[in-house]
């Protein structure tokens, strides 16, 4: 049975500004990629963090049935949020430890919902460090942003 991976990335030109997200979905049998799908999109006025979140959301929402998947992100914000902070935010009514509203609550709720359908392992990799799949996700994010750049 192949292992599923989603390599996700977000990009923004200015923060806020035009932005894009990209996701590379792969089914691997050992080191061999047996299936691959690329996703991308963007918005005219957004932030890098929103694009990072949307990359992970779209990757998980693209799966047609519940799956076991490893999501690989270069965003400490996404990985920390989903694995460490989310439970506390929900317990505290979507407020932070400093009693402020959680930024991007709409997308955190959507990511939480998308992730609950699957068995997800979250992994962080250093961005722009030569990781081939992360580099491809970055290219997809930039391509998703391209129509919105002036």
C-alpha positions in Angstrom: 0.0 0.0 0.0 1.6 3.3 -1.0 2.2 6.0 1.6 0.6 9.4 1.0 2.4 12.7 1.3 1.4 16.3 0.8 4.1 18.9 0.4 2.7 22.4 1.0 3.9 25.9 0.7 2.6 29.5 0.6 4.0 32.6 -1.0 3.3 36.3 -0.7 4.7 39.3 -2.5 4.5 41.9 0.2 2.8 40.8 3.4 0.0 41.6 2.9 -0.1 41.5 -0.9 -0.8 39.1 -3.7 -0.2 35.6 -2.6 -0.3 32.0 -3.7 -0.4 28.5 -2.3 0.8 25.2 -3.7 0.5 21.5 -2.8 2.3 18.5 -4.2 0.4 15.3 -3.4 2.3 12.1 -3.8 1.6 8.4 -3.3 5.0 6.6 -2.8 5.9 3.0 -2.7 9.2 3.2 -0.9 11.2 5.8 -2.8 9.1 5.4 -6.0 6.4 7.9 -6.7 3.4 5.9 -8.0 0.9 8.8 -8.3 1.3 12.6 -8.2 -1.1 15.6 -8.3 -0.3 19.3 -8.2 -2.6 21.9 -6.8 -2.3 25.7 -6.7 -4.2 28.9 -6.3 -3.9 32.4 -5.0 -5.5 35.7 -4.0 -5.1 39.3 -4.8 -4.7 40.6 -1.2 -3.6 38.2 1.5 -0.8 37.2 3.9 1.9 34.5 3.8 0.3 32.7 6.8 -3.1 32.5 5.1 -1.5 31.0 2.0 0.5 28.5 4.1 -2.8 27.5 5.7 -4.7 27.2 2.4 -2.0 25.0 0.9 -2.5 22.4 3.7 -6.3 22.8 3.6 -6.5 22.2 -0.1 -4.2 19.3 0.1 -6.4 17.6 2.7 -9.7 18.6 1.1 -8.5 17.1 -2.2 -8.5 13.6 -0.7 -11.7 11.9 -1.7 -11.9 9.5 1.2 -10.3 9.3 4.7 -6.6 8.6 4.4 -3.4 8.3 6.4 -1.1 11.1 5.1 2.0 13.0 6.1 1.8 16.7 5.5 5.2 18.3 5.1 5.3 22.1 5.5 8.1 24.7 5.9 5.7 26.8 8.0 6.4 26.6 11.7 3.1 28.6 12.1 1.1 25.8 10.4 2.8 23.0 12.2 2.8 24.7 15.6 -0.8 25.8 15.2 -2.2 22.4 14.3 -0.1 20.3 16.7 0.4 22.6 19.7 -1.9 25.6 19.9 -5.2 24.5 18.3 -6.6 22.6 21.2 -6.0 25.5 23.6 -7.5 28.0 21.2 -10.7 25.9 20.9 -10.8 25.5 24.7 -10.5 29.3 25.2 -13.1 30.2 22.7 -10.7 31.0 19.9 -8.5 33.4 21.9 -4.8 33.3 22.4 -2.9 33.0 25.7 -2.9 36.8 25.7 -6.7 36.9 25.4 -6.6 38.2 21.8 -8.6 36.7 19.0 -6.8 34.0 17.0 -5.6 35.4 13.7 -6.9 33.5 10.7 -9.6 31.7 12.8 -11.7 31.0 9.7 -8.8 29.0 8.1 -7.8 27.3 11.3 -11.4 26.0 11.7 -11.3 24.8 8.1 -7.9 23.1 8.6 -9.1 21.5 11.8 -12.2 20.1 10.0 -10.2 18.9 7.0 -7.6 17.2 9.2 -10.2 15.4 11.4 -11.3 13.4 8.3 -7.8 11.8 8.1 -5.0 10.4 10.1 -2.4 13.1 9.7 1.2 13.3 10.6 2.6 16.8 10.5 6.3 17.3 9.6 8.3 20.5 9.3 11.2 21.0 6.8 13.4 24.0 6.4 12.3 26.1 3.4 14.5 27.0 0.5 17.0 24.3 1.6 17.0 22.1 -1.5 14.3 19.7 -0.4 13.0 18.8 -3.9 9.3 18.4 -3.0 9.3 21.5 -0.9 10.9 23.4 -3.7 8.2 22.1 -6.1 5.5 23.2 -3.7 7.1 26.7 -3.6 7.1 26.8 -7.4 3.4 25.9 -7.4 2.7 28.6 -4.8 4.5 31.2 -6.9 2.6 30.1 -10.0 -0.7 30.4 -8.0 0.3 33.9 -7.1 1.4 35.0 -10.6 -2.1 36.0 -11.9 -2.5 38.4 -9.0 0.9 40.2 -9.3 0.9 43.5 -11.1 
